[in-house]
Amino acid sequence: MTIRPALLIAGHGTRHEGAADALRALVRVLGEQHPEVPVAGGFFGAPASPLPLSGAVDALVAQGATRLVVVPLLMAPTGPIRETLPEAVARAVAAHPGVRAVCEPELGPDPRLLAALERRLDEALGGGARRPEDRDRTTVLLVGRGAADPHANAEVVRAARLLWEGRGFAGVETAFVTLAAPDVPAGLDRCRVLAAAAPQQGQRQGQEQGQEQGHRIVVLPYFFFAGDLLERLRMQTEGWAAAHPGAEVLGAEPIGAAAELAEVVVARYRAAVADGAAFAGRAAEDARPTGDALPGTALSATSAGGPA
């Protein structure tokens, strides 16, 4: 019998094999770093996912787990969706009497994740040592999934502000792949207009030295893994770039199974385990007026309407 609660990592809404491989890699890393913690991962919200959440629950229960801490791989709330994370977990545990699960909130702009995003930006810009003026002539377009809920989209705007603070970029604008405005082409338009209206210090220094240094835009995905969203984002970016041949547009990679992501997931797990009240059914209140997952919501086969 497993005494320590198990860690269930939940991705959202993809049938992409590359995303499944990245989640497997994250699970493998966490398992190697923390062998005392049973860990598994799967996706909810995608019926044909190659790595379903229900399979991850089954695997943990087979190891003797009776308590699950569910950490969602979400940078921002999803807004109203067909099946929320608590609903998906409740359905998965319904076949396992006595199993309880607590769902943690989305990860949001944790400072460690912002550091990982900054590294992806540096990689897109070519890596290596650069001068401050190199960032000074760069505008970042942070692109979120997009939701029908304005509170969910506001979290992406908050992350953009935090990413901009103190990092030396000319600006960090936001856009959304679907369901919300501005869309990616409109976000790129805004980046281009702002750059033209406010030449940066790096550009002025380059002009003084007789160098040609134009402004550039880096499109940064605000989600974890490759998948359908990333492919759609790249198509939208490439279409805009083709229509604006004079603009320099670079694409950054998503965070992926980065060390910072592993650190944040473990921190959320440890916080939930330390709060033993979560498994007693005393759910935390969520101030967002949406149908999203309630942070700290405790679930069991009985509460899900499954076998008692």
ROTIVO-55048 format. One record per residue: y, z, x of N, C-alpha, C, O in turn; residue in three letters. Coordinates in steps of 0.05 Angstrom, whole numbers, padded with zeros to 5 digits, always signed. Layout:
N
YZXYZXYZXYZXALA/...
end
This chain:
308
-00024+00000+00017+00000+00000+00000+00025+00000+00018+00027+00016+00036MET/+00043-00018+00012+00068-00020+00027+00088+00002+00017+00093+00003-00007THR/+00098+00019+00035+00116+00040+00027+00145+00029+00028+00160+00034+00010ILE/+00152+00015+00049+00179+00004+00052+00182-00019+00033+00165-00036+00030ARG/+00206-00020+00019+00211-00043+00002+00210-00070+00017+00218-00071+00041PRO/+00201-00090+00004+00200-00117+00016+00227-00131+00013+00242-00124-00005ALA/+00232-00151+00030+00256-00167+00029+00249-00194+00018+00233-00209+00029LEU/+00263-00201-00004+00259-00227-00016+00286-00242-00014+00306-00234-00025LEU/+00285-00265+00001+00310-00281+00005+00309-00304-00015+00290-00319-00016ILE/+00331-00306-00030+00331-00325-00052+00353-00347-00048+00377-00341-00048ALA/+00344-00371-00044+00362-00394-00043+00365-00405-00071+00350-00399-00089GLY/+00385-00422-00074+00391-00432-00101+00391-00463-00103+00404-00476-00087HIS/+00376-00473-00122+00380-00500-00132+00376-00523-00113+00393-00540-00111GLY/+00353-00524-00099+00348-00547-00082+00319-00555-00083+00301-00538-00084THR/+00314-00581-00081+00287-00591-00078+00284-00605-00050+00266-00620-00046ARG/+00303-00599-00033+00305-00612-00007+00286-00599+00013+00287-00575+00017HIS/+00269-00615+00025+00249-00604+00044+00263-00592+00069+00253-00572+00080GLU/+00286-00604+00077+00300-00593+00100+00310-00565+00094+00310-00548+00112GLY/+00320-00560+00070+00329-00533+00063+00306-00514+00063+00309-00491+00072ALA/+00283-00523+00053+00260-00505+00053+00251-00498+00081+00244-00476+00087ALA/+00253-00518+00099+00246-00512+00127+00265-00492+00140+00257-00475+00155ASP/+00291-00495+00133+00311-00476+00144+00306-00448+00133+00308-00428+00148ALA/+00299-00445+00108+00293-00419+00097+00268-00408+00110+00266-00384+00115LEU/+00248-00424+00114+00224-00415+00128+00230-00405+00156+00220-00384+00164ARG/+00248-00419+00169+00256-00411+00196+00270-00383+00195+00265-00366+00212ALA/+00287-00379+00176+00301-00354+00173+00281-00331+00167+00283-00310+00179LEU/+00262-00336+00150+00242-00316+00144+00225-00310+00169+00219-00287+00174VAL/+00219-00330+00184+00203-00326+00209+00219-00309+00229+00207-00291+00241ARG/+00244-00315+00232+00261-00300+00251+00262-00270+00242+00258-00252+00259VAL/+00267-00266+00217+00269-00238+00207+00243-00224+00209+00242-00200+00215LEU/+00221-00238+00204+00195-00226+00207+00189-00217+00236+00177-00197+00241GLY/+00198-00234+00255+00194-00227+00283+00212-00204+00292+00203-00187+00308GLU/+00236-00204+00282+00255-00183+00290+00249-00156+00276+00255-00135+00288GLN/+00238-00157+00252+00233-00133+00237+00204-00133+00225+00201-00137+00201HIS/+00185-00130+00243+00157-00133+00233+00149-00111+00213+00129-00114+00200PRO/+00164-00090+00212+00158-00068+00193+00166-00075+00164+00158-00061+00146GLU/+00181-00096+00160+00191-00104+00134+00177-00129+00124+00179-00150+00137VAL/+00162-00128+00102+00151-00153+00091+00173-00170+00081+00191-00161+00067PRO/+00173-00196+00088+00195-00214+00081+00184-00241+00073+00165-00251+00084VAL/+00196-00252+00052+00189-00279+00043+00214-00291+00030+00234-00277+00025ALA/+00214-00317+00026+00237-00330+00015+00229-00353-00003+00208-00366+00001GLY/+00246-00359-00022+00242-00382-00040+00267-00389-00055+00287-00375-00053GLY/+00266-00411-00071+00289-00421-00085+00286-00417-00115+00264-00420-00126PHE/+00308-00411-00128+00308-00410-00157+00328-00432-00167+00345-00441-00152PHE/+00325-00439-00193+00342-00459-00204+00335-00488-00198+00350-00506-00204GLY/+00311-00492-00186+00301-00519-00180+00272-00519-00186+00256-00511-00169ALA/+00264-00529-00209+00235-00527-00218+00216-00540-00198+00193-00531-00195PRO/+00224-00561-00184+00206-00575-00166+00210-00568-00137+00204-00584-00119ALA/+00221-00544-00132+00226-00536-00104+00201-00535-00088+00180-00525-00098SER/+00201-00543-00063+00178-00541-00046+00172-00512-00038+00151-00506-00026PRO/+00191-00494-00043+00188-00466-00036+00198-00449-00059+00220-00438-00057LEU/+00183-00446-00081+00192-00432-00105+00194-00402-00101+00178-00390-00086PRO/+00213-00390-00115+00217-00361-00113+00192-00346-00123+00185-00325-00112LEU/+00179-00357-00144+00155-00343-00155+00133-00341-00134+00119-00321-00133SER/+00130-00362-00117+00110-00361-00096+00116-00340-00075+00098-00327-00065GLY/+00142-00336-00069+00150-00316-00050+00144-00288-00061+00135-00270-00047ALA/+00149-00284-00087+00142-00258-00100+00112-00253-00099+00104-00231-00092VAL/+00097-00273-00106+00068-00271-00105+00058-00263-00077+00041-00246-00074ASP/+00070-00275-00056+00062-00269-00029+00068-00241-00021+00052-00228-00008ALA/+00091-00231-00029+00099-00203-00022+00081-00183-00037+00073-00163-00026LEU/+00075-00188-00063+00058-00171-00078+00030-00170-00066+00017-00149-00065VAL/+00021-00193-00056-00005-00195-00044-00007-00177-00019-00028-00169-00011ALA/+00016-00172-00006+00017-00155+00017+00020-00126+00010+00020-00108+00027GLN/+00020-00120-00016+00022-00092-00025+00050-00083-00033+00053-00060-00039GLY/+00069-00101-00034+00096-00093-00041+00098-00087-00071+00088-00101-00088ALA/+00111-00064-00077+00117-00057-00105+00147-00055-00110+00155-00053-00134THR/+00163-00056-00089+00192-00056-00092+00204-00079-00076+00197-00083-00052ARG/+00221-00095-00088+00233-00118-00075+00263-00116-00074+00276-00111-00095LEU/+00275-00120-00051+00304-00123-00049+00309-00153-00047+00301-00166-00028VAL/+00324-00164-00066+00329-00192-00068+00357-00198-00058+00376-00189-00069VAL/+00359-00213-00036+00384-00220-00024+00389-00250-00028+00374-00267-00018VAL/+00409-00258-00044+00414-00286-00050+00429-00300-00027+00447-00289-00016PRO/+00420-00324-00021+00435-00340-00002+00456-00356-00016+00454-00380-00020LEU/+00477-00342-00025+00499-00353-00039+00525-00344-00025+00529-00320-00022LEU/+00542-00363-00018+00568-00355-00006+00587-00346-00027+00605-00330-00022MET/+00584-00356-00052+00602-00349-00074+00586-00349-00099+00564-00360-00100ALA/+00596-00336-00120+00581-00336-00146+00577-00364-00156+00592-00383-00149PRO/+00555-00368-00171+00549-00394-00181+00564-00401-00207+00565-00424-00215THR/+00575-00380-00220+00585-00385-00247+00562-00387-00267+00539-00383-00259GLY/+00567-00394-00292+00545-00396-00312+00526-00419-00304+00534-00442-00299PRO/+00501-00412-00302+00480-00432-00296+00457-00428-00315+00456-00408-00330ILE/+00439-00447-00314+00416-00447-00333+00399-00422-00330+00391-00409-00350ARG/+00394-00414-00305+00378-00390-00300+00390-00374-00278+00392-00384-00255GLU/+00399-00349-00283+00411-00333-00263+00389-00321-00245+00365-00323-00251THR/+00397-00310-00222+00378-00298-00204+00362-00275-00217+00338-00275-00214LEU/+00375-00256-00231+00359-00235-00244+00339-00246-00263+00317-00236-00266PRO/+00346-00267-00278+00327-00280-00296+00304-00292-00282+00281-00289-00290GLU/+00309-00306-00259+00288-00318-00244+00270-00297-00232+00245-00300-00231ALA/+00282-00275-00222+00265-00254-00210+00249-00240-00231+00225-00234-00227VAL/+00261-00235-00255+00247-00222-00276+00223-00238-00285+00201-00228-00290ALA/+00226-00264-00286+00204-00282-00294+00182-00281-00272+00159-00282-00279ARG/+00190-00280-00247+00171-00280-00225+00155-00254-00224+00131-00255-00217ALA/+00168-00232-00230+00154-00206-00228+00139-00199-00254+00123-00180-00254VAL/+00143-00215-00275+00130-00208-00300+00100-00207-00299+00087-00193-00314ALA/+00089-00222-00280+00059-00223-00277+00049-00200-00260+00025-00199-00255ALA/+00067-00183-00251+00058-00162-00232+00067-00135-00242+00089-00125-00235HIS/+00051-00122-00259+00059-00096-00270+00064-00076-00248+00050-00074-00228PRO/+00085-00060-00252+00092-00039-00233+00111-00048-00211+00120-00031-00196GLY/+00115-00074-00208+00133-00084-00187+00162-00082-00197+00168-00091-00220VAL/+00180-00072-00180+00208-00070-00187+00224-00086-00166+00216-00087-00143ARG/+00246-00096-00175+00263-00112-00157+00293-00105-00162+00300-00100-00185ALA/+00309-00105-00142+00337-00102-00144+00351-00125-00132+00346-00133-00109VAL/+00370-00138-00146+00384-00162-00137+00411-00154-00126+00428-00142-00139CYS/+00415-00162-00101+00441-00157-00088+00461-00179-00095+00452-00201-00103GLU/+00487-00174-00092+00507-00195-00097+00507-00216-00076+00495-00213-00055PRO/+00521-00238-00081+00524-00260-00062+00536-00250-00036+00550-00229-00036GLU/+00532-00264-00014+00540-00254+00012+00570-00256+00017+00581-00239+00031LEU/+00583-00276+00005+00612-00278+00008+00621-00283+00037+00605-00288+00054GLY/+00648-00281+00041+00659-00287+00068+00656-00263+00087+00676-00252+00096PRO/+00632-00254+00092+00627-00233+00111+00638-00242+00138+00636-00265+00145ASP/+00651-00224+00154+00662-00232+00180+00642-00246+00198+00649-00264+00213PRO/+00617-00238+00196+00596-00250+00213+00591-00279+00204+00586-00297+00221ARG/+00593-00284+00179+00589-00311+00169+00613-00329+00175+00611-00352+00181LEU/+00637-00317+00175+00661-00331+00183+00659-00339+00212+00668-00361+00220LEU/+00648-00322+00229+00644-00328+00257+00624-00352+00260+00628-00369+00277ALA/+00603-00352+00243+00584-00375+00244+00598-00401+00235+00593-00422+00247ALA/+00615-00399+00215+00629-00423+00206+00648-00433+00228+00651-00457+00232LEU/+00661-00414+00242+00679-00422+00264+00663-00436+00286+00673-00456+00297GLU/+00639-00427+00291+00623-00441+00311+00615-00469+00302+00615-00487+00319ARG/+00609-00473+00277+00603-00499+00267+00628-00517+00270+00625-00541+00275ARG/+00652-00506+00266+00676-00522+00270+00679-00530+00299+00685-00553+00305LEU/+00674-00512+00317+00676-00518+00345+00656-00540+00353+00663-00558+00369ASP/+00632-00538+00342+00612-00559+00348+00621-00586+00338+00617-00606+00351GLU/+00633-00586+00314+00643-00612+00303+00665-00624+00320+00668-00648+00322ALA/+00681-00606+00332+00703-00615+00349+00694-00622+00377+00710-00630+00394LEU/+00669-00619+00383+00658-00627+00409+00650-00605+00427+00639-00610+00449GLY/+00654-00580+00419+00646-00557+00436+00661-00556+00462+00679-00572+00467GLY/+00654-00536+00478+00667-00533+00504+00694-00520+00502+00704-00514+00480GLY/+00707-00517+00525+00733-00504+00527+00755-00524+00517+00754-00547+00524ALA/+00773-00514+00501+00795-00530+00491+00821-00514+00492+00821-00490+00495ARG/+00843-00528+00491+00869-00515+00491+00877-00508+00463+00866-00519+00443ARG/+00895-00488+00460+00903-00480+00433+00913-00503+00416+00910-00504+00392PRO/+00926-00523+00429+00938-00545+00414+00916-00563+00401+00922-00578+00383GLU/+00891-00561+00411+00870-00576+00399+00864-00567+00371+00860-00583+00353ASP/+00865-00541+00367+00861-00530+00340+00887-00534+00323+00886-00538+00299ARG/+00909-00533+00337+00935-00535+00324+00938-00562+00309+00953-00564+00290ASP/+00924-00582+00318+00926-00609+00305+00901-00614+00287+00896-00637+00281ARG/+00887-00593+00279+00863-00596+00263+00867-00581+00236+00874-00557+00236THR/+00862-00595+00214+00861-00583+00188+00832-00582+00179+00817-00602+00182THR/+00824-00560+00167+00796-00556+00158+00796-00559+00128+00813-00547+00114VAL/+00776-00574+00117+00772-00575+00089+00746-00560+00083+00724-00570+00089LEU/+00748-00536+00072+00725-00519+00066+00715-00527+00038+00730-00525+00018LEU/+00690-00537+00036+00680-00548+00012+00658-00530+00000+00637-00526+00012VAL/+00664-00520-00024+00644-00503-00038+00628-00520-00058+00633-00543-00063GLY/+00608-00507-00069+00590-00519-00088+00606-00528-00113+00604-00550-00122ARG/+00622-00510-00123+00637-00515-00148+00623-00503-00172+00598-00505-00174GLY/+00638-00490-00190+00627-00477-00213+00646-00480-00236+00669-00485-00233ALA/+00635-00476-00260+00652-00477-00284+00669-00452-00287+00688-00451-00303ALA/+00662-00431-00272+00676-00405-00274+00698-00404-00253+00692-00406-00229ASP/+00723-00401-00261+00745-00400-00241+00743-00377-00222+00753-00379-00199PRO/+00731-00354-00230+00728-00332-00212+00709-00339-00189+00714-00331-00166HIS/+00689-00355-00194+00671-00364-00173+00686-00382-00154+00682-00379-00129ALA/+00701-00400-00164+00716-00419-00146+00738-00404-00130+00744-00412-00108ASN/+00749-00383-00142+00769-00368-00128+00758-00355-00103+00773-00350-00084ALA/+00732-00348-00103+00720-00337-00079+00720-00356-00056+00722-00348-00033GLU/+00718-00382-00061+00719-00402-00040+00747-00403-00028+00751-00406-00004VAL/+00767-00401-00046+00795-00401-00036+00800-00377-00019+00814-00378+00001VAL/+00789-00354-00027+00793-00329-00011+00780-00333+00016+00792-00325+00036ARG/+00756-00345+00017+00743-00349+00043+00760-00368+00060+00761-00364+00085ALA/+00772-00388+00049+00789-00407+00064+00812-00392+00077+00819-00397+00101ALA/+00824-00374+00063+00847-00358+00074+00837-00341+00097+00850-00340+00118ARG/+00814-00328+00094+00803-00311+00115+00795-00327+00139+00798-00318+00162LEU/+00785-00351+00135+00777-00369+00157+00802-00378+00172+00801-00382+00197LEU/+00824-00382+00159+00848-00392+00172+00862-00371+00188+00872-00377+00210TRP/+00861-00346+00179+00876-00324+00192+00869-00321+00222+00845-00316+00228GLU/+00888-00325+00239+00885-00318+00267+00867-00337+00283+00862-00332+00307GLY/+00859-00360+00271+00841-00378+00286+00855-00403+00297+00843-00419+00311ARG/+00881-00406+00291+00897-00426+00304+00895-00454+00292+00907-00473+00303GLY/+00881-00457+00269+00880-00484+00257+00906-00489+00241+00919-00470+00232PHE/+00912-00514+00239+00937-00522+00225+00936-00512+00196+00956-00505+00184ALA/+00913-00512+00184+00909-00503+00157+00880-00504+00149+00864-00518+00161GLY/+00873-00490+00128+00846-00491+00116+00850-00495+00086+00858-00477+00072VAL/+00843-00519+00077+00845-00526+00049+00817-00524+00036+00797-00521+00050GLU/+00816-00525+00009+00791-00522-00005+00786-00546-00023+00805-00559-00032THR/+00760-00552-00027+00752-00573-00046+00724-00565-00056+00712-00546-00046ALA/+00714-00580-00076+00688-00573-00088+00672-00599-00093+00683-00620-00099PHE/+00646-00596-00089+00629-00619-00091+00626-00628-00120+00625-00652-00126VAL/+00626-00608-00139+00621-00615-00167+00634-00594-00185+00639-00571-00176THR/+00639-00601-00209+00647-00582-00231+00675-00571-00229+00685-00559-00248LEU/+00688-00573-00206+00714-00560-00203+00733-00578-00187+00724-00596-00172ALA/+00759-00574-00191+00779-00588-00176+00792-00570-00156+00793-00546-00160ALA/+00802-00582-00134+00802-00610-00127+00774-00619-00117+00760-00603-00105PRO/+00767-00644-00122+00743-00655-00111+00748-00662-00082+00770-00658-00071ASP/+00727-00672-00068+00729-00677-00040+00750-00698-00033+00766-00693-00015VAL/+00751-00721-00046+00772-00740-00040+00800-00729-00044+00818-00733-00027PRO/+00804-00713-00065+00831-00701-00070+00837-00681-00048+00860-00679-00039ALA/+00817-00666-00039+00822-00646-00018+00829-00660+00008+00846-00651+00023GLY/+00816-00682+00014+00823-00698+00038+00851-00710+00036+00865-00711+00056LEU/+00858-00719+00012+00885-00729+00008+00905-00707+00015+00925-00713+00028ASP/+00900-00683+00005+00919-00661+00010+00921-00655+00040+00943-00651+00050ARG/+00898-00654+00054+00899-00649+00083+00916-00670+00097+00931-00664+00115CYS/+00912-00695+00089+00927-00717+00102+00957-00715+00097+00973-00719+00115ARG/+00964-00709+00072+00993-00707+00066+01006-00683+00080+01028-00686+00091VAL/+00992-00661+00081+01003-00637+00095+01006-00642+00125+01026-00634+00137LEU/+00987-00656+00136+00989-00662+00165+01012-00681+00171+01026-00677+00191ALA/+01016-00700+00153+01039-00719+00158+01066-00705+00154+01085-00713+00167ALA/+01067-00685+00136+01092-00672+00130+01100-00651+00151+01123-00645+00153ALA/+01080-00641+00166+01086-00620+00185+01072-00625+00211+01051-00614+00216ALA/+01083-00642+00229+01072-00646+00255+01068-00620+00270+01086-00603+00270PRO/+01046-00617+00283+01039-00592+00296+01049-00591+00325+01056-00612+00337GLN/+01049-00567+00336+01058-00563+00364+01042-00580+00383+01054-00591+00402GLN/+01016-00582+00379+01000-00597+00397+01007-00626+00398+01007-00639+00419GLY/+01014-00637+00374+01023-00665+00372+01049-00669+00388+01053-00689+00402GLN/+01068-00650+00384+01093-00653+00398+01090-00652+00428+01103-00667+00443ARG/+01073-00633+00438+01068-00632+00466+01055-00657+00477+01062-00667+00498GLN/+01037-00668+00461+01024-00693+00470+01043-00716+00471+01042-00732+00490GLY/+01062-00717+00452+01082-00738+00452+01100-00735+00476+01108-00755+00488GLN/+01107-00710+00483+01125-00706+00506+01111-00715+00532+01124-00724+00551GLU/+01084-00712+00533+01069-00719+00557+01060-00748+00556+01046-00757+00574GLN/+01068-00763+00536+01061-00791+00533+01033-00795+00525+01021-00817+00529GLY/+01020-00776+00512+00993-00778+00503+00992-00783+00473+01010-00774+00458GLN/+00972-00797+00464+00968-00803+00435+00949-00782+00424+00925-00782+00430GLU/+00960-00763+00408+00943-00742+00397+00948-00741+00367+00967-00728+00358GLN/+00932-00754+00351+00935-00754+00322+00922-00729+00310+00907-00715+00323GLY/+00929-00725+00285+00917-00703+00270+00889-00710+00261+00882-00734+00259HIS/+00873-00690+00257+00845-00694+00249+00837-00674+00228+00849-00652+00226ARG/+00817-00681+00212+00807-00664+00191+00778-00659+00196+00762-00678+00202ILE/+00770-00634+00193+00741-00627+00195+00732-00618+00168+00743-00599+00156VAL/+00712-00631+00157+00700-00623+00131+00678-00603+00136+00658-00610+00149VAL/+00681-00579+00126+00663-00557+00132+00649-00548+00106+00662-00538+00088LEU/+00622-00552+00105+00608-00543+00081+00608-00513+00078+00602-00499+00098PRO/+00613-00502+00055+00613-00474+00050+00587-00467+00035+00587-00455+00014TYR/+00565-00475+00047+00538-00467+00037+00520-00467+00061+00527-00475+00083PHE/+00495-00457+00057+00479-00450+00080+00462-00473+00091+00461-00476+00116PHE/+00450-00489+00074+00430-00507+00084+00436-00536+00076+00452-00541+00058PHE/+00423-00555+00090+00424-00583+00082+00410-00586+00055+00394-00569+00047ALA/+00416-00607+00041+00404-00612+00015+00420-00633-00001+00436-00647+00010GLY/+00415-00634-00027+00428-00653-00043+00459-00650-00043+00473-00670-00042ASP/+00468-00625-00042+00497-00620-00042+00510-00632-00016+00531-00644-00017LEU/+00496-00627+00006+00507-00637+00032+00507-00667+00033+00526-00679+00043LEU/+00486-00679+00022+00485-00709+00021+00508-00720+00004+00520-00740+00011GLU/+00513-00707-00019+00534-00716-00036+00561-00712-00023+00579-00730-00024ARG/+00565-00690-00009+00589-00684+00005+00594-00706+00027+00616-00715+00030LEU/+00574-00713+00042+00577-00733+00063+00583-00760+00051+00599-00775+00063ARG/+00571-00767+00029+00577-00793+00016+00606-00794+00008+00620-00814+00011MET/+00616-00772-00004+00644-00771-00013+00663-00773+00011+00683-00786+00010GLN/+00656-00759+00033+00673-00759+00057+00673-00787+00069+00695-00797+00077THR/+00650-00799+00071+00649-00826+00084+00664-00846+00067+00677-00864+00078GLU/+00662-00844+00040+00677-00862+00023+00707-00860+00027+00721-00880+00028GLY/+00716-00835+00029+00745-00831+00033+00754-00841+00061+00774-00854+00063TRP/+00737-00835+00081+00744-00844+00108+00745-00875+00110+00762-00886+00124ALA/+00727-00888+00096+00727-00918+00096+00753-00929+00083+00763-00950+00091ALA/+00763-00914+00063+00788-00923+00050+00813-00915+00066+00835-00924+00060ALA/+00810-00898+00086+00833-00889+00103+00825-00892+00132+00820-00872+00146HIS/+00823-00917+00142+00813-00922+00169+00830-00909+00191+00821-00906+00214PRO/+00855-00902+00185+00872-00890+00205+00868-00860+00208+00879-00848+00227GLY/+00853-00848+00190+00849-00819+00192+00824-00812+00208+00804-00827+00207ALA/+00826-00791+00223+00803-00781+00238+00790-00758+00222+00802-00737+00219GLU/+00766-00763+00213+00752-00744+00196+00725-00737+00209+00709-00755+00215VAL/+00720-00712+00214+00696-00702+00226+00680-00685+00206+00692-00671+00190LEU/+00654-00686+00208+00637-00670+00190+00623-00648+00205+00611-00653+00226GLY/+00625-00624+00195+00611-00601+00207+00584-00596+00193+00581-00605+00170ALA/+00567-00583+00206+00541-00576+00195+00543-00550+00179+00561-00533+00184GLU/+00525-00545+00159+00525-00519+00146+00515-00498+00164+00506-00503+00187PRO/+00517-00473+00156+00510-00450+00173+00481-00451+00183+00476-00447+00206ILE/+00463-00457+00165+00435-00458+00173+00424-00430+00179+00436-00410+00171GLY/+00401-00429+00192+00387-00404+00198+00400-00391+00223+00386-00387+00243ALA/+00426-00386+00221+00440-00375+00244+00434-00345+00248+00426-00332+00229ALA/+00439-00335+00272+00434-00307+00278+00452-00289+00261+00444-00268+00252ALA/+00477-00299+00255+00495-00283+00239+00485-00280+00210+00488-00259+00198GLU/+00472-00301+00200+00461-00299+00173+00439-00279+00172+00437-00263+00153LEU/+00421-00279+00192+00400-00259+00193+00411-00231+00194+00400-00213+00181ALA/+00433-00227+00209+00445-00200+00210+00456-00191+00183+00452-00168+00175GLU/+00469-00209+00169+00480-00202+00143+00458-00196+00123+00460-00177+00108VAL/+00437-00212+00123+00415-00208+00104+00402-00180+00109+00397-00165+00090VAL/+00397-00174+00134+00385-00148+00141+00404-00125+00133+00395-00104+00123VAL/+00430-00128+00137+00449-00108+00130+00449-00103+00100+00450-00080+00091ALA/+00448-00124+00084+00446-00121+00055+00420-00107+00047+00420-00090+00029ARG/+00399-00114+00060+00373-00102+00054+00374-00072+00060+00366-00056+00043TYR/+00384-00065+00083+00385-00036+00090+00403-00020+00072+00397+00003+00065ARG/+00425-00032+00063+00443-00018+00045+00429-00013+00018+00432+00008+00006ALA/+00414-00033+00009+00400-00029-00017+00378-00008-00014+00374+00008-00033ALA/+00364-00008+00008+00343+00012+00012+00355+00040+00014+00343+00059+00003VAL/+00378+00042+00027+00391+00068+00029+00400+00078+00002+00401+00103-00003ALA/+00407+00060-00016+00415+00067-00043+00390+00068-00061+00385+00050-00076ASP/+00375+00090-00059+00351+00092-00075+00355+00091-00104+00336+00085-00120GLY/+00380+00096-00113+00386+00096-00142+00382+00069-00154+00377+00066-00178ALA/+00384+00048-00138+00382+00021-00148+00355+00016-00161+00353+00003-00182ALA/+00334+00027-00149+00307+00023-00160+00302+00042-00183+00281+00039-00197PHE/+00320+00061-00188+00317+00078-00211+00329+00066-00236+00328+00078-00257ALA/+00340+00042-00233+00350+00028-00256+00379+00031-00261+00389+00021-00281GLY/+00394+00046-00244+00422+00050-00248+00437+00027-00235+00443+00028-00211ARG/+00442+00007-00251+00454-00018-00240+00484-00014-00235+00498+00000-00249ALA/+00494-00027-00214+00522-00027-00208+00537-00045-00228+00525-00064-00238ALA/+00561-00038-00233+00578-00054-00251+00590-00078-00236+00597-00075-00212GLU/+00592-00100-00249+00605-00124-00237+00630-00130-00252+00630-00133-00277ASP/+00653-00130-00238+00679-00134-00251+00684-00162-00260+00702-00167-00277ALA/+00668-00181-00250+00673-00209-00258+00665-00214-00286+00642-00208-00293ARG/+00682-00225-00304+00675-00230-00332+00659-00256-00334+00668-00275-00347PRO/+00635-00257-00322+00619-00281-00323+00591-00273-00331+00584-00250-00334THR/+00573-00294-00333+00545-00289-00338+00529-00287-00313+00505-00292-00314GLY/+00541-00282-00290+00528-00282-00264+00509-00258-00262+00508-00240-00279ASP/+00494-00258-00240+00476-00236-00233+00493-00211-00229+00514-00211-00218ALA/+00482-00189-00239+00495-00163-00235+00485-00151-00208+00461-00147-00205LEU/+00503-00146-00190+00495-00134-00165+00481-00108-00169+00491-00091-00185PRO/+00459-00103-00156+00445-00078-00158+00428-00076-00183+00416-00055-00188GLY/+00425-00098-00198+00409-00096-00222+00379-00092-00216+00368-00108-00201THR/+00368-00072-00227+00339-00066-00222+00323-00079-00244+00329-00078-00267ALA/+00301-00093-00235+00284-00108-00254+00255-00099-00249+00248-00091-00228LEU/+00240-00101-00270+00211-00096-00268+00197-00114-00288+00209-00127-00305SER/+00170-00114-00286+00154-00130-00305+00158-00120-00333+00159-00136-00352ALA/+00162-00094-00337+00165-00083-00363+00192-00091-00375+00194-00100-00398THR/+00214-00088-00358+00240-00095-00368+00243-00125-00373+00260-00134-00389SER/+00227-00141-00360+00228-00170-00363+00212-00179-00387+00212-00203-00394ALA/+00200-00161-00401+00184-00169-00424+00156-00177-00416+00141-00188-00433GLY/+00148-00172-00391+00121-00179-00382+00102-00157-00388+00109-00139-00403GLY/+00078-00158-00378+00058-00139-00384+00065-00112-00373+00077-00109-00352PRO/+00059-00091-00389+00066-00063-00381+00044-00051-00365+00046-00028-00356ALA/
end
